[in-house]
Amino acid sequence: MLKLSAKAPGKILRPSVPLLLVSAASLLVAAPPTGYPSRGDSRITPTALFGIAATAQDAITDGEIAQFAKSVWEIEQKRQQAYNEIKKINNGATPPINCSDADSLNGLGRAVRDLAVNFCEESKTIAANNGLTVSRFNQIQSAYQNDAQVKQKVDAELIRIQGESITN
């Protein structure tokens, strides 16, 4: 499920280069699962991708780690945009939003709801474009939160992606 909620910023991967990532995520999208590095003040923090429960995890390949990290990186860029736009529209407030909970979306004003729905859909598309189903994204997200080895691999890939984005 994607959640856009108030949450303290996460840690920074490198002090000179803050990285804001999605808790894709309890995701996509998007809080970044707790532990995803974060920059800035943000109430939009994706927790799992869209309400699909993670099930027993198959072995996660290095390719899937790369796909997941790329998805998280791209989703975070969209999350930041949505956060900033919602904050402007909503007089500085960012209400909790959960993409898998229609009630959390229905209670929003039309403009904020439209932005949130668009973000949720874009997040799903990003994962798919990077070769992951929502279900697989959520499985990897769960593993990120519960398996130190997966977390270490994802974090290393995110640092690599971050470095590339700085040089490009």
N, C-alpha and C positions, 0 to 999 in steps of 0.2 A: 504494500500500500504506500502510496506517496503521501507524505505528510508535510504540510507547511506549517510549522509551529514555532513558538518561541523557544529558543534554546541558546545557551551560552555558546560562544564560538569555540571551535575545537582547537587542537594544537596546531602548531605551524611546523611543516616539515623542515624547512631551512629558515633560519631567522631572517635572512636578507630577502627571501622570496616567499611571502605568505601564500598558502594554498587553501582554497576554499573548496571543499568537496561535499558531495551529496551523501547523505546518509541514505543512500539509495534505499532510497531507499528506503525500514520496518515496514526503502525505496521505494525505488526510483522515485531520484529524485529524489529524485532527488535519491530524525535528523540524519545528516549523513550518518550511517550507522555510527553510533558513538565510536569515536576513534578516528573517523575520517578527519583529516586536517581541515581547518576552516579559517577564513579570514573575514574580518568585518563583523558587524552586528547583524544577526539574521534571525528572523522568526520563521523563515521558510526553510524547513529542513526535511528533505525527503526521508522517509523511513523505509519500509519494504515496498517493492514495486507493486502497487495497485492491488492490494488485498489478496494476493494469491499466496497461500501459506507455503513456506519452504518445506520440502519433504526430505526424506533421507537423501543425502548428497552422494552423487556418483563422484568418482575421482575427478578432480578439476585439473584440466590440462593447462600447460603454460600458455597455450593459445587463448583459452578461455579467460585466464587471468588478464592477458593483454586486452581482450575484448571488453571485459568488465571494467578495467581501469579506464580505458578510452571512453566507454559509455559514461562512467561516473564523472570524468573530467568534463565531457561535453554537456551533460545534464546540469552540472554545477554552474556552467556559464549561463544556461537558460534560467536556472533557479535564481541567480543573482539578478538577472533582468526582470523576472517576474516579481521578485521581492521589491526591487526599486520602484517598479510601476505601481504595484499594489500599495506601497507605502505612500506614494504621491497621491493616488486616488482616494485613499482612506485616511487622510489627515495624519499621516505618520504612523498609523497603526497597521500591524500585519496580523490578521486573525488566524487562528489555527485552521489549517485546511488539510483534509485527508482525501486523496484522490479516490480511494475505494469506499468512501462513506458519502453517499449522496446527500445525507442530512447536513454534513459539514459544508458542502457546496451550495445546497439550496438556501441556507441561511445567509448567504452573502448577497451584497448588492450586485446588480447585473454586471457592471463593469469589472468588479473584482472577480466575480464568478467566471466571467468570460476569460479573464487572464489565467485564472487557476485551471480551468478546464483545458485551455490551450497548452499550458505548461504540462499538465498530466499527459495529454496526447503526444506532445513533442517528446517527452521522456520515453514513452513507449516506442516511438519511432526511432529515437536514437539507439536504444538497446537493440531493436530489430536490425537497424542499418549496420550495427557492429556485430551482427551474427548471433545475437542472444534472444531467446524467447523470454517473455516476462517471467515465466516459471523458472527458467535456468538462471536468469539474472538474480531472482530472489533466493535461489539456492546458494549461489555464490555469495550473495550479500549475507546470508545466514552464516556461511562458513567464515566469512571475513570477521564476523562478530565473535565466533566461537572457536576458531582454529588459528592459533598463533602463527603457524607456518603459512597459511593462506594469507593472513593479514600482512605478514612480512613481505610476501611476494607481491601482493597488490600495492602496498606502500612503495616498494622499490620501483614498480612500474609507473606509479603516479609521479614519483620523483623524476624518472626518466622523461615522461611526457611533459612535466613541468619545465624541465631543462630545455626540451625541444621548443616549447612554446615561447620561451624567453629569447632563444636565439633566432627565432623566425619572425 
